[in-house]
Amino acid sequence: MTITDVSLVFGNLYVAVFIVGFIGAITPGPDILLILRNTISFGAKPAFIALGGIICGWLVYLGCVYFGFAHIMSTPIAQGLLSVFGALYLGYISYKILRAPAMSNSEFAQILGANTQAKPAGFFQALGVNLSNPKAILFFVVVVAPFAGSGFELGLFVLFCSLVCGFVGVILVGLYVRKWLNARVFLWIDRISAVLFIIFACALFYRGVDIFLQL
């Protein structure tokens, strides 16, 4: 279903962009998984710090679309390089997560205090994850395409707001459910997150290699 199809249902193109952007934001992927792990394991502050990095990544992509650089990012070579880089970066994050020691009950009670080696994803790590996703620029191009003639700036703004709302919503849900969790569940969250990152990394690496083989 395209943006135009959604707009026919809801009667307004901007409403359609907001809905598609919101759904795209909460769809499972490296960005949302990083935010969810930060929220559940470390709380609100680390989650919003990481969200700040992801938002900066969005601004880079929106800037590329606005200033017409999207076609460069969409070339096979650029897509292939970004895919391989993204795979390596996600693999590195998975390694760091798997190497972190499990929390003790006391560390859990202190919300992972200074004596634990486990660390939340920071601003620049979240920014790196976001910028290493080559499909993101294509998502922005497809969503704002209907505004190429008029209302382009407002369309970009609506899309940006929808993404922020989606991620903030995930953070709020994560904060609500974390009070029922314990140290063992947190350990499984880390392990599952690492495995999912590895899956994303393998998919990106395969995509990058496949692109280069077709050149």
N, C-alpha and C positions, 0 to 999 in steps of 0.2 A: 504494500500500500504506500503510495507516494504522499507528499505533503498536500498536493492538490486534492487527492482522494479524501484525506482527512478533513480538509477545509470544507469539502462539500457536505460532510456529515455535521460539522460544528458551525458552519456558516460564516466563519471568519478565519482568514489565513494566518493571522497572528496567534489566535487561539490554537490552531493546528500546529504551528511551529512550537508553541510552548509545550503542548502535549507530547509531541514527538521528541523534543529535547529532553523533557522530564523522563520519559520512558527510556530514552537512550542513556541518560545519566545513571539510572538505577539498574540497568542491565548488567549482569555479572561480567566483570573485566578486571584488568590489573588495577586501574584507578580506584574503583569502588571497593575492591577487596582490600587494598592498602588502607583506605579510610576506615573500613569496618574493623579491620584488625587493630588499628590504632585506638579506635573508640572503645571496643570491648576490652582490650587488654590494658589500656593506659588512661582512658578517660577523655574528657572533652577537650582540654587544652592541646594535647598532642594531635588530636583529630583535626582541630581547626588550623593548627600550624601546617599540617600536611595538606589540608584543603587549600591553604594559601598558596602552596607550591603548585598544586594542580590548577588553581585559578590562573596563576601566571602563565602556565602552559596554554590554557584556553585563550588567554589574551594574545599570545604569540600566534596561535592558529587563526584567531579572528582577524588579527592584523594582516596575516598573509592573505586571507580571503579578501579583506577590504582593499589592500593595496595591489591585488592582482598577482600575488606570488603563488597562488594555489596550483597553477599549471606546472610550475617547476617542481613542487613537492609531489605532484602526481605522476611524474615521469617514471618509467620502469627502473632506471638506475637509482633515483632517489628513494623509491619505494623499497627496492632491494636492500640498499644500504641501511635504511632505517629499520627494516625488518631484522636484519642480522644484528645490528647494534642493540635493538630492543630485546632480542632473544638473549644476548650475552648479559645485558644489564639485569634482566629478570632472573636469569640463572644465578648471577652474583647475589641478588637479594635472597633467593631461595637458600643458597649456601649459608648466608649470614643467619637466617632464621633457624635453619636446622642445627647450626653450630651453637646457638644460644642455649644455655643450660635451662632445665626446667625450674619453674618457680617452686619455692617451698611455701608452706602455709603462712609463715611469718611474712615472707616477701609479698604474698598475695594480699595479706591484711594491710600491708603498708603501700599497696598499689605499686609494687615493684620499685622499692626505694633505691637508695644509692648503692647498696651492697649487692645488687643484682647486675649481671652482665647484659641482660635483655634490654634492648633499647627500642623505642618507637621509631617509625620512619619519620625523618625530619623534613624540613621545607625543601631542601635541594634534592633529597632522594625522591620525594613525591613529584617534584618538577621533572626530574630525569625520567621517571616512569611514564609520566604523561607525554613528554616530548619524544619518547622512544616508540610511541604507538603510531605507525604510519597510516592506520585507518582513520585516525582522528581528523586529519585534514580533509579526507574525502567525506566524512560525516558532515563537517561544517559546510563544505561546498554543496552537497546534495540538499541540505536543509534550507540554506539561504538562496538556492537557485531561483525559486519563484519570485524573489525580490530584485532580480537583476535590473528590471526596468524602473521600479519606483519603490520607495519605502525600504531601501537597502539597509540604512543605518538602524532604523527601528527594528527591522527583522533580526539584525545581529544582536541588538540589545535584548530583545525578547528571548532569543536563543540562549544568551548568556544567563539571563535571570532564571530560565527553566533549569539549566544545568546546576546552578547554585542551589536552587530550591530542592532539586533531587538529592544532592549530596548532603545538604543540611538535614533533610528528612531522614536519610539513612543514619546520620550521626545521632539524631534524637532517638530513633528506634534502638540503636545500639546502646545508648546510655540507659534506656528504660529496661532492657533485658539483662544488662550486665550484673545487676544486683542479685540475680538468681544463679549466677555462675560461681564456680570455685576454681582452685588452682589446677585441678586435673582437666577441667573443661578448657581452661585457658591454654594448657599444653596442647590439647588436641586442636584448638583453633590455630595455633602457630603451625603445627604439623600439616594440617589440612591446607592452610594458606600457602605454605611452602610447596606442597605438591601441586596445587592449582597454578602457582607461579611457574613451576617447571613445565606444566602442560601448556600454558600460554607461551612460554619461551620456545618449546619445541615446535608449536604451531607457527610462531613468527619465523623461526629459523628455517623451517621447511618452506614457508612462503618466500622468504628471501632467496634461498638457493634456487627454488623453482623459477623465480623471476629472472635470475642471472642465467640459468640454463636456457631460457627462451629468448635471450637477447641475440 
